Amino acid sequence: MISLDAYHPMTKIERRDCERYVFELPVHARWKNVAGEVKEETGITRDISSSGVFMICKNFIDKECEIDLQVDLPALVENAKSRVSVRGRVVRNVSLTNPDTGHGHGIMFNNYKILRLNP
């Protein structure tokens, strides 16, 4: 039997209820800090599943903060790009080994929708 995982660009991580896939994707984040100021930043995903994402960005985002994300998915078919629009909550903060890289944030999805982007 041939495993498709060996030929697929995503690698499975099975530590949680939902399978997570190592996938570096651009992500745009928008949230309010503890002072109520709206913050926005672009970062990158480290892994993603149907229930959450681990995101790396320059700014620290407080735990329990509500956050909106836009994750651009790669086109699996030419001219068929899509984006995941997410509302979630920061459930974990991680110090990265290289502080110049930024901060790591575990985000649990409250809800999401997949949007098709027109070419």
Protein Blocks (a to p, Z undefined) as FASTA:
>chain_A
ZZfklmpcbdcddfbfbdcdddddddddddddfkopacddddddfbdcfkbccdddfbdc
dehiacddddddddfbghiacddddddddfbdcddfblmnopcdddddfbdcdddddZZ
